[in-house]
Amino acid sequence: MKQIHISFSILCALLCQVIPPGEAAELPNKENFHLFLLVGQSNMAGRGKVTPADRKPHPRVLMLTKAGQWVPAADPVHFDKPGMVGVGLGKTFGTIVAEKNPDITVGLIPCAHGGSPISAWQPGQHYKPTRGHPWDDAISRAKAAMKKGILKGILWHQGESDSRKGLSDIYEEKLHELIARFRADLDTPEVPFIAGQMGVFKERPWSEAKKQVDQAHRELPGKIKAAAFVDAKGLDHKGDKVHFSASSYRELGRRYAEAFLKLRAR
């Protein structure tokens, strides 16, 4: 029974890769390969419906597969929960950044874990729902990628799992500590950190705990150097009152790109 389960998981992971294994992309010079780490929970991973257009890659936007291979980026970019992954914000973000910078190639490093609370993003912490180690996996994949390119930004979308009494009141402290740890472990003390707002859906009013987590995200630019906040105003959910719709993920990707470009301009 165990062997059947493992085989099915491997099959799902392979099916979620739009580009077949072995078709590795040609990489540019290290200075022109700009890397972005995608971390957080399911709204970073993406749960939107994939269309043929989402599977069409941009010639200068790549993604790092689960196996550690660089291939042209196509949704789904993530692989945290193979049966659920879909359109996210990453591909749109990468496409806009690449279009604004014709001399570079963008490299997306997908590392989100659906459902993960911020406490799961600690060294050595195993997260059972995705059978992974959010922090250790992200650092390992980022360091491997940084041998070929330069880390230019960390994109974060997370908070739903901490929007409850007893967790929301310590969320800001944990978030600031996480940012400092990312920058220290990756030896990038001033790398931009961009946090996105959780879904603002009228069908699911926010609790006081969720407002507290949102405040921690919203106040980042005034408290942390080289940080930005991306709002989710006007975005829709896909019907579950938690995850964004595919079109909203694409808009969120545009907003992340705009926030990054503004930070870089400073």
N, C-alpha and C positions, 0 to 999 in steps of 0.2 A: 504493500500500500504506500509506503514511504517513497519507493522508487517511482511510482506512477505520479505522485504529487510533484516530485522534483522535475520530472520530464515535462509535465504540463506547464510548470513555471517557466522553464527554459523556452518551451515552444511559444508561450505568450510574449516573452521578451523579444524573441526573434520576429514575431509577427508585428510587433509595435515599431520595429525599425524599418522605416520607409526605404532606406538605402540598404541593399543586401550586404552582408558581411564580406569584407575583402575589397570593397570599392573605396579605398581610402582616398581622401582628397590630398592634393598637392598643397603644401604649406608655404607661405611667403617667408621672407626674412623675419627673424624674431622681432625686430623693432616695428614691423608693420603688421604684426599679428596681435590684435588687441582682444584681450580675454575678459569675460564677464562671468562671475560666479552667480548662479541662480539658486537661492536657498530659501527655506521656509516650509510651508505646508501646502495643502492641495491647490489653493488658488495661485500659487507660484508654479506648481507642476502643470496645472491646466486640466480642465474637465469639459471643455467645449467640444461641440460636434465638429468633426474634421470634414472639410470639403476638398475637392480636387485642387483648388487654388492653394490650400494650406500645405499640400504635399509638393508644391512646386518650389524648389530651392532658389535662393539668390546666389549668384556665382561667387560672392565674397562674404557669405555667412555660413559658418561651419558649426557643427555641434560635436561634442565628445560623447561617444556611445558608452553604454554600460561596460563594454569590453575595453574601453580606453582607446578607441579609434576615432580619428577625425573624419567626418563625412559631411556632405552638404546638409544644411539644416532643413528639416521638414517636420511638420507636426505629425504625431506627437514627439516633442523634444525629450520629455521626461519618461521615466520607466519605473517610477516608485510603486505603482499599483497597475500592472499591465492591463488588467481588464477594465480600468476606469480612465486611464490617461487620454487626453485629447488636446485640443487647441489651448494654448496658453499665451502668455504675453511675450515670451522670449523671442520667437521668430520675428514678430513685428518690430520689437525693440532693436534686434540686430540688424534688420533690413534698413531701418531709418538711420541708424548710426553709420552703417556702411555707405548709404547713399550720400550722407553729409560729408563723408571722408573718402574720396575716391582712391586714395593711395593705400588704404588699409583693408585687411580682412578681419572680420569679427569672428571670434571663437566663443561659443556658448558652452558653459560647463554646468549641465543640469544636475542638481543635487538636492532638490526638495523632497520631503517625505510627508505624504498626505496624513493629516491629523496630528502631526507632531507638536507637542507643547514646547515651549522654549526650554524647559528642563531637559528635554531629550537632546538638546544641542550642547552637550557637555562631552569632554574627552572620555572615551571608554564607555559611553552610554549606548546600550542596545535598545532599538525601538522595534518591538515585536511585530506590530502591524505591517511593517514594510521589510522585516527581516534584515534590517541594516543598522548601521551606526552613523546617524546623521552627521555628527561633528567629524568623526574620524574619516568617514568616507569623503566628505567635502574637502577636508584638508589634504588628504592623499591625492584626490583627483586634481585639485587646484595646483598642488606642487608639481605633479607630473606634467600638467598642461603648461606651467610656467617655465619649463625647460625649453619650450618651443615658442612661447609668446610672453607678452607683458600684461599683467593683471591691471585692468583699467577701472573696474567697478565691481561692487557687490550689490546685487539686487535681492531685497528681502520682502516677502509677503507672508505674514504669519500673525497669529493673535487670537483666532477664534477659540482655540483649545485652552487659552489662558483667561478667557473672558468669564470668570466665575469668582465668587467670593473666596478669598484665601490665596488666590493666584494673581488677580489683577493688581492688588496693592503692592506687590513686589516686582511687577513686570518691568517697570522702567529701569530699576536697578539691574535686573538680569539682562535687559536689552543693551544697556550701556556697557556692561561687562562683556557681553558677547561681541560687540563691535570692537572693543579694545583687544579681545583675544584673537579675533580674526586678523586684525592688523598686525598684531605681534607675531602670531604663528606663521603668517605668510610674509612677514618682513616687508610690509607695505603700510607704513605708519600714516599715510595721508590718502590712501585709496578711497575714492568716493563710496559712500554707503547710502543706498536709496531704499526707503521703506514705503510700501504702498498701504493705502487705507483698506480696511475690511469693507465688505459689501454693505451699502446703505440702502436697504430694501424696506419699503413701506409695509410690506406684508409681515415683516419681523422686526418690530421696534427694538431698539437697543436697551439692554439692561444698564444699570449704573456701572457694573463691572466692565462691560464692553466699552463704555464711554471712557473709562479710566485707561484701558489699554490703548484706545484710539488717541487719547491725550499724549501718551508716551511717544507714539509715532509722530503725531502732529508737532510736538515740541522738540523733536530731534535737531532740526537745523539751528535752533537757538542754543543748544546745549552741547552738541557734538560737532567738531570741526569736519568740514567736507561731507556733510550729510544733507539729505533732501527728503521731502515728504511728497508723496503723490496722492491726490485725492481721488475718490471713487464716485464723485457726484454725478448723478444721471445715468449710471451704469445699471444694467439689468441682470437678474439672475436667470439661470437656465430652466427654472421651474422648481428647484429644490430649496429656494430661499437661502442658499449658502454659497453656491458656486456661480461665477459669472457666466453669462452666455458667451458664445464664441465671438460675436461681434464686440461685446464688451471687453473681452480679453484683448482683442486687437487694439481697441481704443486705449486700454490700460497700458499696453506696450508702447503706444505712441506717447502717452503721458510720462512713462518712465524715461523714454528716449529724450523727450524735451527737458526733463529734470536733469538728466545726465549732461546734456549739451550745455545747459545753463551753468551747471557746476564747473564744467571744464572751461567755459569762457571766462570764469572769474580768475 
